[in-house]
Amino acid sequence: MYLFSNSIGSFILDENGTCVEEMLTTTTHPQANDALTNTLQRKYKNIQTLPKNKLHLALTLMRDKKYLTALRNANRALTNDALRHSVGPDNLMTQTVSAIEEIDKVTNLLTKRLREWYGLTLPELGELVTDHAHLATLIAQHSRNELQTLKKIDQTIGSPFIETDLTPIRELATQINSLYTLRQEYENYLKTIMKTHCPNMLELAGATIGAKLLVMAKGLKNLALLPSSTIQLLGAEKALFRHIATGARSPKYGIIINHPYVQNSLKQNKGKAARLLADKLSLCARLDYFKGEFKAPSYKKELDEKSEKEKTQKLSHE
Amino acid sequence: MYLFSNSIGSFILDENGTCVEEMLTTTTHPQANDALTNTLQRKYKNIQTLPKNKLHLALTLMRDKKYLTALRNANRALTNDALRHSVGPDNLMTQTVSAIEEIDKVTNLLTKRLREWYGLTLPELGELVTDHAHLATLIAQHSRNELQTLKKIDQTIGSPFIETDLTPIRELATQINSLYTLRQEYENYLKTIMKTHCPNMLELAGATIGAKLLVMAKGLKNLALLPSSTIQLLGAEKALFRHIATGARSPKYGIIINHPYVQNSLKQNKGKAARLLADKLSLCARLDYFKGEFKAPSYKKELDEKSEKEKTQKLSHE
């Protein structure tokens, strides 16, 4: 006699595959089934679990209509449950990072329109204010006259618009403004997720670069498993494949080029800086994935000291 | 002796180009200068205006420092003035139509993100609601539970999000909603401009198609001067040039394909319908540009009768 368990219950089968006793489960909770198995094991002392070479007996049994529908439903419920729990912080971060990138595209497009449209009435303002967000705020919050006074535009070559023609432009500016606010909120949300999910990455890489690395690696687990040389080149795939295909120069850094530590390095040291930073980022990802200590501040200090030393050496050479 | 006038005043010159009398203007208003000219003409009876072959005398005179700066300033003021008044309803319509097109792009991009993001927690909703604007409104205004009840989604394979993870999604939906509202406001604004600027075009073509035709023709004046066969093909430039270059079939219609009159025609009659509609649109553009009567309703009736007749013929043939 054999013991066989699956998602709908536990069964005792004889040598011919006939069911001697069955205990059906009522929930999809895996532990409920364990309890049934235990009960049966206590009842049938020393019972053997169905070996692999006899699995066909169980399959034949399960073809019975009595079990088939229940089995299908139970398995579907288990799949749904797995799906439901497969969504984690990685997914939320991916959505947020993508949303931020899209908002950047959108605000750029709409601000270009704003510049052109408002340029019909006060072209001087667009030339004086090059920052997109600032321009949108000014137009949304001030009247045309106020802006002329504020920016000391005595004479304008723009056309004197009537109020009904200014309103649609101002509404566009307001819309752009609230898109910038949303972007800021998403940045904060990203930081909140990272603070619990990957505090070391957040500390060393910052929210923007850290989140992008996680998204490019498709999750914290994958990032933790990547060699640091790959982390160094994440985001430089195009240049890397060009290097492999045509033998062009290999890239020295991916998106970590935007990190202040690499940014502030001397041009000839940037490659080395990127490598050192990627080393530490790789350690951070592993610490975060395996729920290790919060070591990022000491790594940061290490990097800072190295770059300090480099600068002194540079000076003494001169 | 000759009389010479320009933007800074009127002058009496002798045969050698020496200034005998000058009257300088104080404003850039062209009529002020006319008055000065009249005064001098009354004083010097039968005086001749400086003929073209003696214009060099005036040029030499104007090189005098006394006049040069004033002349430059006056001309710049005139140019600015011309620029200021060059902005008309055509420009406002162009900006509005472009803004609407850009808002369409933007809402599409952001709604795709919204679908994917909300799909992590309630994927069934996105499948049930295919309309972008409707989906955004639902997510912005209802909680996840309300939506499940509303759309009868008993079981979901989505992940049960906590409130802090739902907020950013709901904010995105709100943002998309207000972009849709802005689009509606721009449509209304467009109608307001067209009602005074080109009522016939508005009546026959509608705000969207009418405004697009005007933008593609670069203004009402140009549209009024175009032959109706060109109006018929506005927006089909790519197909037209392909026809010219490669001898492919010539296009039968441009953006007027979207007009209900062409849309509702039988497939084999669409080309003819587009031609008839373009004829009438061309008349409308001319009426509007030369401030003629409001004849669009009668054109509309004519077209409606023709399409009615066509349908009856079609039926009698069957």
Chai-1 contact restraints between the chains, C-beta under 6 A:
chainA,res_idxA,chainB,res_idxB,connection_type,confidence,min_distance_angstrom,max_distance_angstrom,comment,restraint_id
A,N80,B,I157,contact,1.0,0.0,6.0,A-B,restraint_1
A,L83,B,I157,contact,1.0,0.0,6.0,A-B,restraint_2
A,R84,B,S159,contact,1.0,0.0,6.0,A-B,restraint_3
A,V87,B,L120,contact,1.0,0.0,6.0,A-B,restraint_4
A,V87,B,S159,contact,1.0,0.0,6.0,A-B,restraint_5
A,N91,B,L120,contact,1.0,0.0,6.0,A-B,restraint_6
A,L92,B,D165,contact,1.0,0.0,6.0,A-B,restraint_7
A,Q95,B,W117,contact,1.0,0.0,6.0,A-B,restraint_8
A,A99,B,R113,contact,1.0,0.0,6.0,A-B,restraint_9
A,E102,B,L109,contact,1.0,0.0,6.0,A-B,restraint_10
A,E102,B,R113,contact,1.0,0.0,6.0,A-B,restraint_11
A,V106,B,V106,contact,1.0,0.0,6.0,A-B,restraint_12
A,L109,B,E102,contact,1.0,0.0,6.0,A-B,restraint_13
A,R113,B,A99,contact,1.0,0.0,6.0,A-B,restraint_14
A,R113,B,E102,contact,1.0,0.0,6.0,A-B,restraint_15
A,W117,B,Q95,contact,1.0,0.0,6.0,A-B,restraint_16
A,L120,B,V87,contact,1.0,0.0,6.0,A-B,restraint_17
A,L120,B,N91,contact,1.0,0.0,6.0,A-B,restraint_18
A,I157,B,N80,contact,1.0,0.0,6.0,A-B,restraint_19
A,I157,B,L83,contact,1.0,0.0,6.0,A-B,restraint_20
A,S159,B,R84,contact,1.0,0.0,6.0,A-B,restraint_21
A,S159,B,V87,contact,1.0,0.0,6.0,A-B,restraint_22
A,D165,B,L92,contact,1.0,0.0,6.0,A-B,restraint_23
A,P168,B,Y189,contact,1.0,0.0,6.0,A-B,restraint_24
A,E171,B,L182,contact,1.0,0.0,6.0,A-B,restraint_25
A,Q175,B,L182,contact,1.0,0.0,6.0,A-B,restraint_26
A,L182,B,E171,contact,1.0,0.0,6.0,A-B,restraint_27
A,L182,B,Q175,contact,1.0,0.0,6.0,A-B,restraint_28
A,Y189,B,P168,contact,1.0,0.0,6.0,A-B,restraint_29
